[in-house]
Amino acid sequence: MTECYGFNDQTRRYSGPVDLPISIFDPVNQKAAPANTLPFAPPDPAENQVVLVNEARTDWELVSDYTGTAYNKATGEQVEHKELGELPDHLTQKKPTSQWDKWSQGQGKWETDTTQRGNDLRERYCNTIDKLADQTRQRFLPGGKTTLVEYTRVAEQAQAFKKAGYQGEPPMGIASHMRRYEVDAETAVSQILEMAEEYNEPIDQIRDLRFDAKTAIEAMTDEKTEAEFQAEFENWHTQLDAITPSH
């Protein structure tokens, strides 16, 4: 047996050594190599190189190979680069580490836009605190803000009616409570004010924590990482979860 070195005729890529009987390939007697082979080994490729046979199919050549995953320097978008040769200038094989990375042509690397990151994270986590506060209110007022407005309005009616000595026709909110629970005006007022006291305290706590949380998040500097913003949010999340009814 003797050895030739094969290539793919379509792609011109080196495909490896090929063992052949001496009767088919005999370099001593100057017999020609079979199709799609050369009688001598290719050079060893360096990193990011591939071995091709030349256009004439008479020799090997080394060609740059940056095929595979690459990243658009303008957008950070991942793309699949399929062409042999040098990597186009608008692409890099270096992966960005975050959505806020910008390509620095001078430095030849990704650099994080900390100002944009800080602005985005402050906005994101302040909005998340607002949503969390809404969810926390649901534990005390299943109807959320709409129910809170209703209860607050009826409590104000009850307070004013009590202050007036229960004189005249009860306001609509009190009258409906009287019908629903079959109680007199004074009992209705007492029950309404008791219910208001029960939800007022946790609602006030939620508002207080929401404001303090947003103030703390807005004070975080641009240098803070996403993990640090998340940790700060979790701290306030824990405090909001800990709020319990006053009774």
N, C-alpha and C positions, 0 to 999 in steps of 0.2 A: 504494500500500500504506500502511496505517497500523498502529499497534501497540496491542495489549492486553496484559494481564498475567495469566497463567493460574495456576490452583491445582488441586490434587487434591481432588476433592469428598469422598473418604473420609478422607484424613488432614488436609485443610485446609492442607497445606504449599504454599507458593509454588513454582511450577514453572518460571517464567521468562517472558520476553516472547513474544508470539505475533503474527506478521505476518498481517494479514488484508486482503482487498480492501476498498476504500472502500465498495463496494456493500453489504458485509455490516455494516461498522461505520462510521458517519458521525457523530461527535460534534457536528459543526456543525449537522446537521439533527436532532440529538437522537435518533438511532437507538440502540436498546439494544445493550449489549455481548453477545456470545454467551455461552452457558452456561459456567460455571466460569472466567470471566475478570472482571477489573475494568478500567475505562478509565484508571486512573492507577497509577503505579509505587509499589511498596512502599517503606518506609523502609529504609535500610541497617542490617543487623543488626550489633551489636557482637560481641565474642568471647563464645562460649557463649550465643548467641541464634539463634533461627530465626524466619523470617517465616511467619505463618499468616494465612489469611483469618478474619475473626471468625465467630461462630456464625450471624449473620444474612446472611453473604456480602455485606456492603456495604462493608467497609473492611479494611485490613490491621492486624495487631497483632504486636508482638514478644514472644516467649515464651522464657524461659530454656531452654537445651538443653545438658544434661550427659550425653546418651546416649553409650554407648560403654563402654570399659574403666574400671572403678572398683575400689576395694579396701575390703574390710570393715575398719573401724577396730578391731574387737574381735579379729579373727583374722588380718588381713593377706591373707585369701583374695581372689583376683582374681574379679570377677564382671562380667557384661555388663548394664549398666543401660540399660533400654529406654524409660523414661517421660520425657516432656518435663516441664519445670518445674524447680524448684530441686532440687539433689541432696539426698537424704535425709541426715539428720544422722549416720547410722551408716556412711555411705560417704564416701570421698575419692577424687579422681583422682590424688593423689600416690602414687607407687609406693614400697613399702618396699624397703630396700636389702638386707635379710637376714632370715633366719628369726627373729632375736632382736629385731627392731624392735617397739616398742610405741607406740601412738598417744598423743601428748600433746595433749589437748584444749586445754589452756591455751596451749601453744606453737603449736598448729595444724600439727604436723608429726610425723613418725616419729622416735623416739629409740631408740637401741640399748641394750638391757639388757645391759650389759657383764658384770655378775656372772653372769647365766645363760649368756651366751656363753662366758665363761671356764670355768665348771664343765662345760659340755657338751663343749668342745674338749679340756679336760684328760682327761676320761673317754674320749672318742673316740680320741684319739691314744695314750693308755696302752693301751687295748684293742688298737689296731692294732699297737703295738710287740709285745705278747704274741703276736699272730697271726704277725707277721713272724719272731719268734724261733722259733716252732714250724716255720715253713716252712724256716728256715735249718737247723734240726736235721735236717730230712728229707734234706739233702744228705749228711749223715754217717751218719744212722741212718734208712733208708727207712721203718722201722716206727714212727718217732716216739717218743713218750714210753713206749709199751708196750715197744718194743725196748730203750730205754734202761734201764728197770727190770730187764728180763731180763738184759741184759749186765752191769749193775752187780751183780746178785745172783750170777751165775756167777763174776764176777771176785772177789767176796768169798769164794766157796767155794774158788776156786783159790788165793787168798792164804793162807787158813786151812789148806788141805791141804798147801801147800808149807811153811808154818811148822811143821806137825806132822811133817815129814820124810817125807811121802808114805806114812804108815802107815795101814793099814786099807783098807776099801773106798772107792774114790773117790766123792765126792758125785754126785748124779744129773746135775748140769750138766756135770761133768767126764767122767763115764762116757758121756754121750751124745756129747760131742765126740770121745772116743776111738773110739767106734763109727763116727761119721760120717766121720772122717778117717783111721781105721785107724792110730792112733798109740798109744804107751804113755802112762801117766799123767803122767810128767814132761814129755814133749813137749806133751801136751794143756794142762797148766798153763802152760807157757812160751808157747804160742800164744795162750791165752786172755788172759794178762796183757799180751802184746804188743798184741793187739787192743784191750784196754781202754785202754792208754796212747795208742793211735792216736786213739780217739774222745774220751778224757777232756779233752785239751787244748782242742779246738774247742768242746766242750760247755761247758767252764768259761768260755771266752771269750764264748760266746753269753749265758750267764747274767750275766756281768759287765757286758756292754754293755746287756743288757735292763734290769738294775737301774739303771745309770747313766742310760739314756735316760728311763726313767719318772721318776726323780728330777728330771731336767732339765725334763721336760714339766710335772710337778706344780708346779715352782717358777715357771712362767711366769705373769705377772700377768694380771688381767682385761682390762687395756688392750691386750694383744697381739691382733693381728688373726688371722683364720683363715689368711691367707697366711703370717704369721710362725710359726704353729704348724706349718703344712705344711713350711716351710723347716727348722725344727728336726727334724721327723720325717725329712726327707730326709737330713739330716746323719747320723743314726743308721742309717738304711737303708743308706747307702753303707758305713758301717763294718761292719755285719753282712754285707753282700755280700762284703766283702774278706776275711772269714775263710776260711782254707784249711786242708786237712789238715796234720798235723804231719809226715807222711811223704810 
